[in-house]
Amino acid sequence: MSTRNRRPARAHKATQQQQRDRARRRAARREKAAATRRTRRRRTLYAVLAALAVLALVLVVVVLVDALGSDPPDETTPAAVVTTTPTVSVPDNCTPAPPAPGTEARLELPPPEDAAGRTFEAVVTTNCGDIVIELDGTGAPQTVASFLQLSRLDFYRDSPCHRLLDADNIVLQCGDPTGTGQGGPGYGFGVESVPDDGRYPRGTVAMARTSDVERGTGSQFFIVAADSSWPPEDGGYTIFGNVTSGMEIIDQVVAAGVDGGGVDGAPALPLSILRIAVTEKKV
């Protein structure tokens, strides 16, 4: 009687132990699965955070490059919109700068043969006086042909010199009727005459461009106020002329500095191109 009573008890205890073991195994499996899910979520989160960090770094670099302007005179670098209200004392030789036209024509690129082998003189009349530039159609025929067309069609009329770069290199950038640094003639062409040593002496007139060396040159140009340099291996900038008279006007603008301070932006002393008259120089 006592023997029969003990056997079921042992069987009952074994069943309970097995149930506890199974419960522990199920709990262990659930914990392992949960740990796996947590690990996967952490990895996904880390990947997303890493991607966001890279994107943020790229955005910071872009903003810094855009804000500082660095060295290259770039047709796509927006400068502060030029105001016609000077923030410095206006010299006696200057009159108020006119409002920028705000729009630009959409033109066709002229053939380089229009200027090849010829030399021209451009009288750039500004609100502070005349700047005279000798244009070299031999070294940069496409650039000079474009400049001739834009000048004769009054593309540059009342356009502000929208950007002063006053850092290691010192230049005044002009040629955008919108006054924003992003305007152009509707066409683009490549660089032509780039100095092998990367040097741009004072008085040099060269074309600004985008990062596209083959098609990034348009209407914007810059006048070098102090001996400057840009590595030719970066593409360089087409030299198409040289100032023969009127550098004192550029010096006035440089001396007044950048509007609001800094080294790159709209000049504090507004300078606008009122008109450009071009004539061929006969040898």
Residue pairs with C-beta under 8 A, 6 or more apart in sequence:
66 77
66 78
67 264
68 263
68 264
69 77
69 79
69 163
69 165
69 263
69 264
69 265
71 165
71 167
71 168
71 169
71 230
72 230
72 234
72 237
73 163
73 165
73 171
73 173
73 206
73 208
73 209
73 220
73 222
73 237
74 208
74 209
74 210
74 211
75 176
75 181
75 182
75 184
75 208
75 209
75 210
75 216
75 217
75 218
75 220
76 181
76 182
76 210
76 211
77 163
77 181
78 180
78 181
78 182
79 162
79 163
79 173
79 180
79 181
79 264
79 265
79 266
80 259
80 260
80 265
80 266
81 162
81 179
81 180
81 266
82 97
82 100
82 160
82 161
82 162
82 179
82 266
82 267
82 270
83 259
83 266
83 270
84 96
84 97
84 98
84 99
84 160
84 270
84 272
85 270
86 97
86 268
86 269
86 270
87 259
87 260
87 268
88 256
88 257
88 268
88 269
90 96
90 269
91 128
91 252
91 269
93 128
93 129
93 249
93 252
94 127
94 128
94 129
94 252
94 269
94 271
95 127
95 128
96 127
96 270
97 127
97 160
97 270
97 271
97 272
98 127
98 158
98 272
98 274
99 158
100 158
100 159
100 160
100 177
100 178
100 179
100 272
101 157
101 158
101 159
101 177
101 178
102 177
102 178
102 179
103 177
103 178
104 155
104 176
104 177
104 178
104 183
104 184
104 185
104 186
104 219
105 153
105 155
105 185
105 186
106 185
106 186
107 149
107 150
107 153
107 155
107 185
107 186
107 187
108 186
108 187
109 142
109 146
109 187
109 188
109 189
110 145
110 146
110 148
110 149
111 145
112 141
112 142
112 145
113 141
113 145
114 141
114 145
114 148
114 149
115 135
115 137
115 141
115 142
115 144
115 145
115 148
116 137
116 138
116 141
116 145
117 137
117 138
117 141
118 137
118 138
118 144
118 280
119 134
119 135
119 136
119 137
119 138
119 280
119 281
119 283
120 134
120 135
120 137
120 144
120 148
120 278
120 279
120 280
120 281
121 132
121 133
121 134
121 135
121 244
121 278
121 279
121 280
121 281
122 132
122 133
122 134
122 135
122 147
122 151
122 241
122 276
122 277
122 278
123 130
123 131
123 132
123 276
123 277
123 278
124 130
124 131
124 132
124 133
124 246
124 273
124 276
125 273
125 274
125 275
125 276
125 277
126 161
126 249
126 271
126 272
126 273
126 274
127 270
127 271
127 272
127 274
128 249
128 252
128 253
128 269
128 271
129 246
129 249
130 245
130 246
131 223
131 243
131 245
131 246
131 247
131 249
131 250
132 243
132 244
132 245
132 246
133 205
133 241
133 242
133 243
133 244
134 241
134 242
134 244
134 281
135 144
135 147
135 148
135 240
135 241
135 278
136 144
136 193
136 239
136 240
136 241
136 242
137 144
137 145
139 192
139 193
139 239
139 240
140 192
140 193
140 238
140 239
140 240
141 192
142 189
142 190
142 192
143 189
143 192
143 193
143 207
143 217
143 238
143 240
144 240
144 241
146 185
146 189
146 219
147 221
147 240
147 241
147 278
148 278
149 155
150 156
150 175
150 185
150 219
151 276
151 277
151 278
152 278
154 275
155 177
155 185
155 219
156 174
156 175
156 177
156 219
156 273
156 275
156 276
157 177
157 273
157 274
157 275
158 177
158 272
158 273
158 274
159 174
159 175
159 176
159 177
159 179
159 272
159 273
160 174
160 176
160 179
160 270
160 271
160 272
160 273
161 172
161 173
161 174
161 253
161 267
161 271
161 272
161 273
162 173
162 174
162 176
162 179
162 180
162 181
162 266
163 172
163 173
163 181
163 264
163 265
163 266
163 267
164 171
164 172
164 173
164 253
164 254
164 257
164 258
164 264
164 265
164 266
164 267
165 171
165 172
165 173
165 222
165 263
165 264
166 254
166 257
166 258
166 263
166 264
167 263
167 264
168 228
169 200
169 224
169 226
169 228
169 229
169 230
170 224
170 225
170 226
170 228
170 254
171 222
171 223
171 224
171 225
171 228
172 222
172 223
172 225
172 250
172 253
172 254
172 267
172 271
173 181
173 208
173 220
173 221
173 222
174 220
174 221
174 222
174 223
174 271
174 273
175 208
175 219
175 220
175 221
175 273
176 182
176 183
176 184
176 219
176 220
177 183
181 220
183 219
183 220
184 218
184 219
184 220
185 218
185 219
187 218
188 210
188 212
188 215
188 216
188 217
188 218
189 215
189 217
190 213
190 214
190 215
190 216
190 217
191 207
191 209
191 213
191 217
191 235
191 236
191 237
191 238
192 238
192 240
193 238
193 239
193 240
194 232
194 235
194 236
194 237
194 238
194 239
195 232
195 236
195 239
196 232
197 229
197 232
198 229
198 230
198 231
198 232
198 236
199 227
199 228
199 229
200 206
200 224
200 227
200 228
200 229
200 230
200 237
200 239
201 224
201 227
202 224
202 225
202 226
202 227
202 247
203 223
203 224
203 242
203 243
203 244
203 247
204 223
204 224
204 228
204 239
204 241
204 242
204 243
205 221
205 222
205 223
205 224
205 239
205 240
205 241
205 242
205 243
206 221
206 222
206 224
206 237
206 238
206 239
206 240
207 217
207 220
207 221
207 222
207 237
207 238
207 240
208 217
208 220
208 221
208 222
208 237
209 216
209 217
209 218
209 235
209 237
209 238
210 216
213 235
217 238
221 240
222 237
223 243
223 250
225 247
225 250
225 251
225 254
226 254
230 236
230 237
243 250
249 271
252 269
253 267
253 269
253 271
256 267
256 268
256 269
257 267
257 268
258 264
258 265
258 266
258 267
258 268
259 265
259 266
259 267
259 268
260 268
